[in-house]
Amino acid sequence: MVDRAVAPGITGMPGTSLAGTSAAGTSAAAQKRAEVATRFEAVFLTETVQQMLKEAGTGAIGSSDAEKTWNGFLAEAIAGKIAESRTTGIAQSIERMLGAYGETEGGGET
């Protein structure tokens, strides 16, 4: 699993209300949602990139066990960078869903 640092200072999600939580609790909950969402995005993108590499093939190493191993590391690195950039919108959608779920289940804490 790709473990990427999330930028500090995230205080909430657009379109969500975290009524009933302190400012520190809101920030911690939002930061946790951002971290979880980014990790999920990285895992999802790793699977996607691995499939893409299988179809396209790298060709440089050949079709050996070494290539299969290398492609796994390569896919994880590529997916991690994409997830870290937060440009696909996957993590943001997951954050919104987690925020909404947290509001209905426990007042915004996830």
C-alpha positions as a printed NumPy array, in Angstrom:
array([[  0.   ,   0.   ,   0.   ],
       [  1.231,   3.469,  -0.836],
       [  1.482,   5.711,   2.216],
       [  1.6  ,   9.38 ,   1.231],
       [  1.7  ,  12.409,   3.49 ],
       [ -1.298,  14.696,   3.328],
       [ -0.875,  18.461,   3.522],
       [ -1.616,  19.789,   6.999],
       [ -4.214,  22.459,   7.56 ],
       [ -7.19 ,  20.798,   5.881],
       [-10.181,  22.005,   7.872],
       [-13.265,  20.757,   6.067],
       [-14.872,  19.647,   2.873],
       [-16.975,  21.785,   0.558],
       [-20.644,  21.016,   0.939],
       [-20.336,  19.345,   4.343],
       [-21.204,  20.566,   7.791],
       [-19.361,  19.391,  10.846],
       [-21.68 ,  20.954,  13.387],
       [-21.124,  19.86 ,  16.942],
       [-17.362,  19.337,  16.726],
       [-14.592,  21.536,  18.027],
       [-12.204,  23.286,  15.635],
       [ -9.417,  20.856,  16.588],
       [-11.756,  17.862,  16.146],
       [-12.947,  19.175,  12.799],
       [ -9.415,  19.59 ,  11.522],
       [ -8.351,  16.153,  12.767],
       [-11.413,  14.48 ,  11.253],
       [-10.952,  16.254,   7.919],
       [ -7.252,  15.414,   7.836],
       [ -8.   ,  11.743,   8.579],
       [-10.59 ,  11.669,   5.768],
       [ -8.074,  13.222,   3.373],
       [ -5.419,  10.661,   4.313],
       [ -7.769,   7.695,   3.942],
       [ -9.135,   8.985,   0.644],
       [ -5.646,   9.557,  -0.778],
       [ -4.557,   6.048,   0.26 ],
       [ -7.626,   4.537,  -1.378],
       [ -6.975,   6.519,  -4.546],
       [ -3.364,   5.276,  -4.628],
       [ -4.445,   1.644,  -4.248],
       [ -7.116,   2.02 ,  -6.931],
       [ -4.7  ,   3.732,  -9.312],
       [ -2.022,   1.092,  -8.658],
       [ -4.395,  -1.585,  -9.941],
       [ -5.306,   0.57 , -12.933],
       [ -1.673,   1.327, -13.829],
       [ -0.712,  -2.351, -13.428],
       [ -3.371,  -3.314, -15.966],
       [ -2.187,  -0.567, -18.267],
       [  1.409,  -1.8  , -18.046],
       [  0.29 ,  -5.382, -18.761],
       [ -1.48 ,  -4.255, -21.917],
       [  1.214,  -1.859, -23.11 ],
       [  4.211,  -3.883, -21.926],
       [  7.5  ,  -2.284, -21.053],
       [  9.588,  -4.403, -23.398],
       [ 12.904,  -3.343, -21.902],
       [ 13.27 ,  -6.242, -19.478],
       [ 11.413,  -8.965, -21.322],
       [  8.58 , -11.149, -20.091],
       [ 10.311, -12.567, -17.048],
       [  9.561, -12.7  , -13.352],
       [ 11.83 ,  -9.677, -12.968],
       [  9.62 ,  -7.661, -15.299],
       [  6.509,  -8.641, -13.366],
       [  8.14 ,  -7.566, -10.111],
       [  9.465,  -4.357, -11.61 ],
       [  6.069,  -3.506, -13.114],
       [  4.49 ,  -3.817,  -9.665],
       [  6.94 ,  -1.325,  -8.177],
       [  6.634,   0.954, -11.201],
       [  2.831,   0.901, -11.045],
       [  2.884,   1.703,  -7.33 ],
       [  5.284,   4.607,  -7.843],
       [  3.283,   6.081, -10.733],
       [ -0.022,   5.675,  -8.884],
       [  1.438,   7.211,  -5.735],
       [  2.549,  10.319,  -7.606],
       [ -0.831,  10.665,  -9.309],
       [ -2.682,  10.271,  -5.991],
       [ -0.299,  12.678,  -4.276],
       [ -1.074,  15.331,  -6.903],
       [ -4.815,  15.017,  -6.138],
       [ -5.737,  15.805,  -9.737],
       [ -8.124,  12.945, -10.576],
       [-10.911,  13.933,  -8.187],
       [-11.155,  10.409,  -6.759],
       [ -9.845,  11.322,  -3.309],
       [-11.985,  14.454,  -3.146],
       [-15.142,  12.436,  -3.922],
       [-14.26 ,   9.877,  -1.265],
       [-13.591,  12.648,   1.267],
       [-17.053,  14.116,   0.618],
       [-18.67 ,  10.692,   1.028],
       [-16.743,   9.996,   4.236],
       [-17.717,  13.414,   5.566],
       [-21.388,  12.826,   4.821],
       [-21.239,   9.337,   6.318],
       [-19.531,  10.683,   9.438],
       [-22.214,  13.312,   9.89 ],
       [-25.011,  10.731,   9.846],
       [-23.144,   8.235,  12.02 ],
       [-21.369,  10.299,  14.641],
       [-21.466,  14.034,  14.25 ],
       [-18.575,  14.365,  11.809],
       [-15.891,  12.237,  13.471],
       [-14.635,   9.356,  11.336]])
